[in-house]
């Protein structure tokens, strides 16, 4: 417990160092739930006095499992301390903690940990796709993560080069994984809303010039997985060993 608390303090010191905008961030974190969360994450739930804190600790534990994927029993943020060496990275890590606390999904927290582990290992600068994924993950629930993973797996098997989602993919996913068609489309709507999937709408307009009442319009919607979907699937595949 003391080791993790010390690491959290070291990380916040580096964030302050590289960003004047976060000059007061250490005091904010030390006096707020994030520091309490770090202290309690290793301790017993008997010290918790409300469900919100308990849920925050569960989310943070899932994040740590992803961050320390190679050794899931290790609860450490050493990788983040080494990674922060400029302002954009400091702001990204600070934003990540906020997303963990506000997340709707334990699995999404684990994916955020895997994502930061990957970025930290390669010492990558933050990309636009990283920001999109970080902002999208808290909006997903556990069902969305699972539905996405199974649908992407089937789609990539059926369409080697073009990751569009066909009616065959939907039917196969429903049959293999006992997911309702409605729930799949709910997940696809969330994914498309937050740019984890693309949607193309083809409009076929048939105009009857003699009588407009006989004119018709047909709309055909097609969903596609994109490059962010591919990255998310790489992380989800580390969660589901199927």
C-alpha positions as CSV (number, residue, x, y, z in Angstrom):
1,X,0.0,0.0,0.0
2,X,2.7,2.5,1.0
3,X,4.7,1.7,-2.2
4,X,1.7,2.5,-4.5
5,X,0.9,5.7,-2.6
6,X,4.6,6.8,-3.0
7,X,4.5,6.0,-6.7
8,X,1.3,8.1,-7.0
9,X,3.0,11.0,-5.4
10,X,6.0,10.6,-7.7
11,X,3.8,10.6,-10.7
12,X,1.9,13.7,-9.7
13,X,5.2,15.5,-9.0
14,X,6.3,14.8,-12.6
15,X,2.9,15.9,-14.0
16,X,3.3,19.2,-12.1
17,X,6.9,19.5,-13.4
18,X,5.9,19.3,-17.1
19,X,2.8,21.4,-17.0
20,X,2.2,24.8,-15.4
21,X,-1.5,24.3,-16.0
22,X,-1.4,21.6,-13.4
23,X,0.5,23.5,-10.8
24,X,-2.1,22.7,-8.2
25,X,-2.8,19.2,-9.3
26,X,-0.9,17.5,-6.5
27,X,-2.9,19.2,-3.8
28,X,-6.1,18.4,-5.7
29,X,-5.2,14.7,-5.9
30,X,-3.8,14.4,-2.5
31,X,-6.9,15.8,-0.9
32,X,-9.4,14.1,-3.2
33,X,-10.6,10.6,-3.9
34,X,-7.8,9.6,-6.2
35,X,-5.2,9.5,-3.5
36,X,-7.7,7.8,-1.1
37,X,-8.3,5.3,-3.9
38,X,-4.5,4.6,-4.3
39,X,-4.2,4.0,-0.5
40,X,-7.3,1.8,-0.3
41,X,-6.6,-0.2,-3.5
42,X,-4.4,-2.7,-1.7
43,X,-6.2,-2.6,1.6
44,X,-9.4,-4.2,3.0
45,X,-12.9,-3.1,2.0
46,X,-13.7,-2.8,5.7
47,X,-12.2,0.7,5.6
48,X,-14.6,1.8,3.0
49,X,-17.6,3.8,4.1
50,X,-19.6,4.1,0.9
51,X,-20.4,2.2,-2.3
52,X,-19.0,4.9,-4.5
53,X,-15.5,4.5,-3.0
54,X,-15.8,0.7,-3.2
55,X,-16.7,0.9,-6.9
56,X,-13.8,3.3,-7.6
57,X,-11.4,0.9,-6.0
58,X,-12.7,-1.9,-8.2
59,X,-12.3,0.2,-11.3
60,X,-8.7,1.1,-10.3
61,X,-7.8,-2.5,-9.6
62,X,-9.0,-3.5,-13.1
63,X,-6.9,-0.6,-14.5
64,X,-3.8,-1.9,-12.7
65,X,-4.4,-5.4,-14.0
66,X,-4.2,-4.0,-17.6
67,X,-1.3,-1.7,-16.9
68,X,0.7,-4.6,-15.4
69,X,-0.6,-7.2,-17.9
70,X,2.7,-9.1,-17.9
71,X,2.4,-9.6,-14.1
72,X,-1.3,-9.1,-13.2
73,X,-0.6,-9.6,-9.5
74,X,1.6,-6.5,-9.4
75,X,-0.1,-3.3,-8.4
76,X,2.3,-0.5,-9.5
77,X,2.3,2.6,-11.7
78,X,6.1,2.7,-12.2
79,X,5.5,2.6,-16.0
80,X,3.5,5.8,-15.9
81,X,6.2,7.6,-13.9
82,X,8.8,6.7,-16.5
83,X,6.6,7.6,-19.3
84,X,5.8,11.2,-18.3
85,X,8.5,13.4,-19.8
86,X,6.6,16.3,-21.4
87,X,3.4,18.3,-21.0
88,X,1.2,16.4,-23.4
89,X,2.0,13.1,-21.7
90,X,1.4,14.6,-18.3
91,X,-2.0,15.9,-19.4
92,X,-2.9,12.6,-21.0
93,X,-2.1,10.6,-17.8
94,X,-4.1,13.1,-15.7
95,X,-7.1,12.7,-18.1
96,X,-6.8,9.0,-17.9
97,X,-7.3,8.9,-14.2
98,X,-10.4,11.0,-14.6
99,X,-11.7,8.5,-17.2
100,X,-11.1,5.6,-15.0
101,X,-13.2,7.0,-12.1
102,X,-16.0,8.0,-14.5
103,X,-16.0,4.8,-16.5
104,X,-19.2,2.7,-16.8
105,X,-17.2,-0.6,-17.2
106,X,-14.6,-2.6,-15.3
107,X,-13.5,-4.1,-18.6
108,X,-13.1,-0.7,-20.1
109,X,-10.8,0.3,-17.1
110,X,-8.7,-2.8,-17.9
111,X,-8.5,-1.8,-21.5
112,X,-7.3,1.6,-20.5
113,X,-4.6,0.0,-18.5
114,X,-3.6,-2.2,-21.5
115,X,-3.6,0.9,-23.7
116,X,-1.3,2.9,-21.3
117,X,0.9,-0.2,-20.9
118,X,1.3,-0.3,-24.7
119,X,1.9,3.4,-25.1
120,X,4.4,3.4,-22.2
121,X,6.3,0.4,-23.5
122,X,6.9,2.1,-26.8
123,X,7.3,5.6,-25.3
124,X,4.8,6.7,-28.0
125,X,3.6,10.3,-28.3
126,X,-0.1,10.7,-27.9
127,X,-2.0,10.3,-31.1
128,X,-5.5,11.5,-32.1
129,X,-6.7,7.9,-32.1
130,X,-5.4,7.4,-28.6
131,X,-7.4,10.4,-27.4
132,X,-10.5,9.2,-29.2
133,X,-10.3,5.8,-27.6
134,X,-9.6,7.2,-24.2
135,X,-12.7,9.5,-24.4
136,X,-14.9,6.6,-25.8
137,X,-14.0,3.8,-23.4
138,X,-15.7,5.3,-20.3
139,X,-19.0,5.4,-22.3
140,X,-19.0,1.7,-22.9
141,X,-20.4,-0.9,-20.5
142,X,-19.1,-4.5,-20.0
143,X,-21.7,-5.8,-22.5
144,X,-20.5,-3.3,-25.1
145,X,-16.9,-4.5,-24.7
146,X,-17.9,-8.1,-25.1
147,X,-20.3,-7.5,-28.0
148,X,-17.7,-5.5,-29.8
149,X,-15.0,-8.2,-29.3
150,X,-17.2,-11.1,-30.6
151,X,-18.6,-9.1,-33.5
152,X,-15.1,-8.0,-34.6
153,X,-13.8,-11.5,-34.3
154,X,-16.6,-12.9,-36.6
155,X,-16.3,-10.0,-39.0
156,X,-12.6,-10.3,-39.4
157,X,-12.9,-14.0,-40.1
158,X,-15.6,-13.5,-42.7
159,X,-14.1,-10.4,-44.4
160,X,-10.4,-10.6,-44.7
161,X,-9.8,-7.3,-46.3
162,X,-13.0,-5.2,-45.8
163,X,-14.3,-5.0,-42.2
164,X,-17.8,-4.2,-43.0
165,X,-20.5,-5.9,-40.9
166,X,-22.9,-8.0,-42.9
167,X,-26.2,-9.6,-41.9
168,X,-24.4,-12.9,-41.8
169,X,-22.0,-11.5,-39.2
170,X,-24.9,-10.4,-37.0
171,X,-26.7,-13.7,-37.3
172,X,-23.5,-15.7,-36.5
173,X,-22.8,-13.6,-33.5
174,X,-26.3,-14.0,-32.2
175,X,-26.1,-17.8,-32.6
176,X,-22.6,-18.4,-31.3
177,X,-22.5,-16.0,-28.3
178,X,-26.2,-15.9,-27.2
179,X,-26.5,-12.1,-27.8
180,X,-29.7,-10.7,-29.0
181,X,-29.8,-8.8,-32.3
182,X,-31.2,-5.7,-30.5
183,X,-28.3,-5.7,-28.0
184,X,-25.8,-6.0,-30.9
185,X,-27.3,-3.0,-32.6
186,X,-27.3,-1.0,-29.4
187,X,-23.6,-1.6,-29.0
188,X,-23.0,-0.7,-32.7
189,X,-24.8,2.5,-32.1
190,X,-22.6,3.4,-29.2
191,X,-19.4,2.5,-31.0
192,X,-20.4,4.6,-34.0
193,X,-21.3,7.5,-31.8
194,X,-17.9,7.6,-30.2
195,X,-15.9,7.0,-33.5
196,X,-15.0,3.4,-32.7
197,X,-16.9,2.3,-35.8
198,X,-17.9,4.0,-39.0
199,X,-21.3,4.1,-40.7
200,X,-22.1,4.6,-44.4
201,X,-25.6,5.5,-45.6
202,X,-26.4,4.8,-49.2
203,X,-29.5,6.6,-50.5
204,X,-31.4,5.3,-53.6
205,X,-33.8,7.9,-54.8
206,X,-36.4,6.8,-57.4
207,X,-38.3,9.8,-58.8
208,X,-41.5,9.3,-60.8
209,X,-41.7,12.5,-62.8
210,X,-45.3,11.9,-63.8
211,X,-46.5,11.3,-60.3
212,X,-44.4,12.2,-57.3
213,X,-46.6,10.1,-55.1
214,X,-45.1,7.0,-56.7
215,X,-41.5,8.2,-56.0
216,X,-39.5,6.3,-53.4
217,X,-36.4,6.6,-51.2
218,X,-34.4,3.6,-50.0
219,X,-31.7,4.0,-47.3
220,X,-29.1,1.3,-46.7
221,X,-26.9,1.6,-43.7
222,X,-23.6,-0.3,-43.5
223,X,-21.3,-0.4,-40.5
224,X,-17.6,-0.6,-40.8
225,X,-14.8,-1.3,-38.3
226,X,-12.0,1.3,-38.6
227,X,-8.4,1.5,-37.5
228,X,-9.4,2.5,-33.9
229,X,-11.6,-0.6,-33.9
230,X,-8.6,-2.7,-34.8
231,X,-6.6,-1.3,-32.0
232,X,-9.4,-1.8,-29.5
233,X,-9.7,-5.4,-30.7
234,X,-6.0,-6.0,-30.1
235,X,-6.6,-5.0,-26.4
236,X,-9.9,-6.9,-26.0
237,X,-8.2,-10.0,-27.3
238,X,-5.9,-9.9,-24.3
239,X,-9.0,-10.0,-22.1
240,X,-11.0,-12.8,-23.8
241,X,-8.9,-15.9,-24.5
242,X,-11.5,-17.5,-26.7
